[in-house]
Amino acid sequence: MHLNPYGADAVLLAVNLATNPPSTPEELAVRCEENKVDSSHVRDGQVTEADLAAVRVALDEWLAVVDATDEQKRVDLVNEMLAKYTEHPRLTNHAGTGWHMHYRPEEVPVGRLVATLISTGTALHLAGRGISRLGRCATEGCGNVYADLSRGGRQRYCSPACSNRDAVRRHRARTA
């Protein structure tokens, strides 16, 4: 059995890259490897400035999805990303590790690969978990993004640290 690389891991990769954008091709390669992006280009150190630029564009488009306040606008933006970055699904066993789905041609640059993962993963995340399951941290002054993977769908913070910080702020405001 081969796990779907387009699910929650792809959305968490987008959160990771948007929260702390890579500044060099080498840093993008390391972050892709850390997030288990399966690409011979990443493994062979062939990530380029063009890949970095393509990822930045895709992240800007993804952040527009995160910031969309209207459900239909969010859907339209995800659909635009899917139209731009994906192709018809296909079965592949390119690495000899088992048959699995790809939503892109076999050989694409890393930038296109990351954009495909992010757009497809986001669409699956929103369709499977709920259209409102992306957002920005509720802690004043933070602004980091999160993908809500919680059971109840009530996540409002990017991290436990921000949640705690906001709880302390609210407590102090009540007791002042």
C-alpha positions in Angstrom: 0.0 0.0 0.0 1.3 3.5 -0.9 0.1 6.5 1.1 -1.3 9.6 -0.7 1.4 12.3 -0.8 -1.3 14.9 -1.6 -3.1 14.9 1.7 -2.4 16.6 5.0 1.4 16.4 4.5 1.1 18.7 1.4 -0.9 21.3 3.3 1.5 21.2 6.2 4.3 21.7 3.7 2.5 24.8 2.5 2.1 26.0 6.1 5.8 25.4 6.7 7.0 27.2 3.6 4.6 30.1 4.1 5.5 30.6 7.8 9.2 30.4 7.1 9.9 31.0 3.4 13.1 29.4 2.0 15.5 32.0 0.8 17.8 29.9 -1.3 17.4 26.9 -3.6 19.5 24.8 -1.2 17.1 25.7 1.7 14.1 24.8 -0.4 15.8 21.4 -1.2 16.4 20.8 2.5 12.8 21.7 3.4 11.4 19.5 0.7 13.5 16.6 1.9 12.4 17.2 5.5 8.8 17.1 4.3 9.4 13.9 2.3 8.8 15.5 -1.2 9.7 12.6 -3.5 11.7 14.0 -6.3 15.0 12.9 -7.8 15.8 16.6 -8.4 15.6 17.3 -4.7 17.8 14.3 -3.9 20.3 15.2 -6.6 20.6 18.8 -5.5 19.1 20.2 -8.7 16.8 22.7 -7.1 17.2 26.0 -8.9 16.4 29.7 -8.5 13.6 29.2 -11.0 12.2 26.5 -8.6 12.4 28.9 -5.7 10.6 31.6 -7.7 7.9 29.1 -8.8 7.3 28.1 -5.2 7.1 31.7 -4.1 4.4 32.3 -6.7 2.5 29.2 -5.6 2.7 30.2 -2.0 1.3 33.7 -2.8 -1.6 32.0 -4.5 -2.1 29.6 -1.6 -2.0 32.5 0.9 -4.8 34.1 -1.1 -6.8 30.9 -0.5 -6.0 31.0 3.2 -7.1 34.7 3.4 -10.3 34.3 1.4 -13.2 35.1 3.7 -15.9 34.0 1.3 -16.4 30.2 0.8 -17.0 30.5 -2.9 -13.9 32.8 -3.4 -11.8 30.2 -1.5 -13.1 27.5 -3.8 -12.6 29.6 -6.9 -9.0 30.3 -5.9 -8.2 26.6 -5.2 -9.8 25.6 -8.5 -7.5 28.2 -10.3 -4.5 26.6 -8.6 -5.6 23.1 -9.7 -6.1 24.3 -13.3 -2.7 25.9 -13.3 -0.6 23.2 -11.6 -2.3 19.8 -12.0 -3.0 17.4 -14.9 -5.3 14.4 -15.1 -4.6 11.8 -12.4 -2.5 8.9 -13.4 -1.3 5.7 -11.7 2.5 5.4 -11.5 5.2 3.2 -10.0 8.1 5.5 -11.0 10.2 4.5 -8.0 9.3 0.9 -7.8 7.8 1.3 -4.4 4.2 0.6 -5.4 1.4 2.0 -7.5 0.1 5.4 -6.5 -1.6 8.5 -8.0 0.1 11.5 -9.5 -1.6 14.7 -10.6 1.3 15.8 -12.8 3.6 14.4 -15.5 6.5 12.1 -14.3 9.3 14.6 -14.7 8.7 18.2 -13.6 10.9 20.7 -12.0 10.8 21.0 -8.2 8.9 24.3 -8.2 6.1 22.7 -10.3 6.1 19.6 -8.1 5.7 21.6 -4.9 2.9 23.7 -6.5 1.1 20.6 -7.6 1.4 19.0 -4.1 0.2 22.2 -2.4 -2.8 22.8 -4.7 -4.0 19.2 -4.8 -3.3 18.7 -1.0 -5.3 21.9 -0.3 -8.2 20.8 -2.4 -8.3 17.4 -0.7 -7.9 19.0 2.7 -10.8 21.5 2.2 -13.1 18.9 0.6 -12.4 16.2 3.2 -12.1 18.2 6.4 -14.1 21.4 5.6 -13.8 24.5 3.5 -13.0 26.6 6.5 -10.1 24.5 7.7 -7.3 27.0 6.8 -6.7 30.3 8.6 -4.4 32.8 10.2 -3.5 32.6 13.9 -5.9 34.4 16.2 -3.1 35.7 18.5 -2.8 39.5 18.0 0.3 40.3 16.0 1.1 36.8 14.9 -0.5 36.3 11.5 1.1 32.9 10.8 -1.1 30.4 8.9 -2.4 27.0 10.1 -4.1 24.1 8.6 -6.8 22.8 10.9 -6.3 19.0 11.4 -8.1 19.0 14.7 -10.9 16.5 15.3 -13.5 19.2 16.1 -12.4 21.7 13.4 -12.0 24.6 15.9 -8.3 25.4 15.6 -7.6 29.1 15.8 -3.9 29.3 16.6 -0.8 28.4 14.6 0.8 26.7 17.6 0.3 25.7 21.3 2.7 28.6 22.2 0.4 31.2 20.5 -2.7 29.6 22.1 -1.1 29.8 25.5 0.1 33.4 25.0 -3.5 34.4 24.0 -5.0 32.6 27.0 -2.6 34.4 29.3 -3.4 37.7 27.7 -7.2 37.1 28.1 -6.7 36.0 31.7 -4.7 39.1 32.6 -7.3 41.3 30.9 -10.0 39.7 33.1 -8.1 40.0 36.3 -6.8 43.5 35.8 
